């Protein structure tokens, strides 16, 4: 068991992140945020309680197979007329009753169903962890994208301000037109409005991550998107589709529910079988009415109960259980087909995002060269300021699109891991290594 996966040590991680200011930027990665969320997320906590409640079903079913022991006692004072007997007549008795099922097919079938239900609950709990890991990844990567876009808008605004200052000075010398100054100021105001919008989006994503992990992180405590270093891999579609088919949590849960439904059919069919119980009683009674036997009493009874007719109730319950089993089978087919469809869609998205990243990287280089050429041409008097500003806007736009494409590729990688049932602390740590510290 790893250090971070130990439940008792999770609070230590949070304390370190809070108390050591220099640790945050290096330590708060995707895997660390997921570890913190394990003790904070309400949905996962509720799933744990559901799992525990289901586990109690095994104990309850097992208890039905064990001896049932009870103690009963009574005291009666009766006032009625009887010749030769004084009234009131007092009587008392105490009994120890023991009952042991010898053959009860419903009890044994219920025990098997309880064990299958626990297995289904375990898969459901695993699915909640997968959903939590994906939610943390979505919120974390959304912060990185919003922070990167904000930084680009701020850098663009700064450039527009610098150009406005230059144009204003050149205008006083008669080397620039008033239209150039107005254009630079208009672009600056537009970029400033985008900065405000980006700041709002960043704060929304920070709050979304706080809801998951229970702590509001600053952007400097997190990592950043690898704008120039990320190399998206090629995913083997056939291999990943096979992994999804075998390991998808929703499909596995649906398959487990089919097994539970099948066991429910056996439970209802068990009512067609006879029941055999061993019963024992040890008691002592005292009665002033001498016509009633008093004194110690011990007896053992072997009771056989054979069902003959219940008005069709048992057969109806069996048909109902069979219909529910068929319903579970259809849900399994739907979950399996849906998982495969989503896997194929994600793989196509990953391929297109990889191609887009490659294209945008080339576009960034080309627009950087265009900006440098426009600035040089302006110095020589061959181009106006508007060409420089357009080239600058195109460069920043290409960089924003590049970061968005990288974010999309990373998020869909996490989604693919989730579909294959592999999104956990280890795979999140793998994604962490791709991010910039």
PELIN-V40874 format. One record per backbone hydrogen bond with DSSP energy under -1.0 kcal/mol. NH is the residue of the N-H (numbers start at 1). CO is the residue of the C=O. If there is no record, write none. Layout:
{{NH	CO} {NH	CO}}
This chain:
{{6	3} {9	6} {13	9} {14	10} {15	11} {16	12} {17	13} {18	14} {19	15} {20	16} {23	20} {27	23} {28	24} {29	27} {33	29} {34	30} {35	31} {36	32} {37	33} {38	34} {41	37} {45	41} {46	42} {47	43} {48	44} {49	45} {50	46} {51	47} {52	48} {53	49} {54	50} {55	51} {56	52} {57	54} {58	55} {60	56} {61	57} {62	58} {63	59} {65	62} {68	99} {70	97} {72	95} {74	93} {76	91} {78	89} {85	82} {89	78} {91	76} {92	286} {93	74} {94	284} {95	72} {96	282} {97	70} {98	280} {99	68} {100	278} {102	276} {103	276} {108	104} {109	105} {110	106} {111	107} {112	108} {113	109} {114	110} {115	111} {116	112} {117	113} {118	114} {119	115} {120	116} {121	117} {122	118} {123	119} {124	120} {125	121} {126	122} {127	123} {128	124} {129	125} {130	126} {131	127} {132	128} {133	129} {134	130} {135	131} {136	132} {137	133} {138	134} {139	135} {140	136} {141	137} {142	138} {143	139} {144	140} {145	141} {146	142} {147	143} {148	144} {149	145} {150	146} {151	147} {152	148} {153	149} {154	150} {155	151} {156	152} {157	153} {158	154} {159	155} {160	156} {161	157} {162	158} {163	159} {164	160} {165	161} {166	162} {167	163} {168	164} {169	165} {170	166} {171	167} {172	168} {175	170} {181	177} {182	178} {183	179} {184	180} {185	181} {186	182} {187	183} {188	184} {189	185} {190	186} {191	187} {192	188} {193	189} {194	190} {195	191} {196	192} {197	193} {198	194} {199	195} {200	196} {201	197} {202	198} {203	199} {204	200} {205	201} {206	202} {207	203} {208	204} {209	205} {210	206} {211	207} {213	209} {214	210} {221	218} {224	436} {227	225} {230	226} {240	236} {241	237} {242	238} {243	239} {244	240} {245	241} {246	242} {247	243} {248	244} {252	248} {253	249} {254	250} {255	251} {256	252} {257	253} {258	254} {259	255} {260	256} {261	257} {262	258} {263	259} {264	260} {265	261} {266	262} {267	263} {268	264} {269	265} {270	266} {271	268} {272	269} {273	270} {275	305} {276	103} {277	303} {278	100} {279	301} {280	98} {281	299} {282	96} {283	297} {284	94} {285	295} {286	92} {288	90} {292	289} {295	285} {297	283} {299	281} {301	279} {303	277} {305	275} {316	312} {317	313} {318	314} {319	315} {320	316} {321	317} {322	318} {323	319} {324	320} {325	321} {326	322} {327	323} {328	324} {329	325} {330	326} {331	327} {332	328} {333	329} {334	330} {335	331} {336	332} {337	333} {338	334} {339	335} {340	336} {341	337} {342	338} {343	339} {344	340} {345	341} {346	342} {347	343} {348	344} {349	345} {350	346} {351	347} {352	348} {353	349} {354	350} {355	351} {356	352} {357	353} {358	354} {359	355} {360	356} {361	357} {362	358} {363	359} {364	360} {365	361} {366	362} {367	363} {368	364} {369	365} {370	366} {371	367} {372	368} {373	369} {374	370} {375	371} {376	372} {377	373} {378	374} {379	375} {380	376} {381	378} {382	377} {389	385} {390	386} {391	387} {392	388} {393	389} {394	390} {395	391} {396	392} {397	393} {398	394} {399	395} {400	396} {401	397} {402	398} {403	399} {404	400} {405	401} {406	402} {407	403} {408	404} {409	405} {410	406} {411	407} {412	408} {413	409} {414	410} {415	411} {416	412} {417	413} {418	414} {419	415} {420	416} {421	418} {422	417} {424	422} {428	424} {429	425} {430	426} {431	427} {432	428} {433	429} {434	431} {435	432} {436	224}}
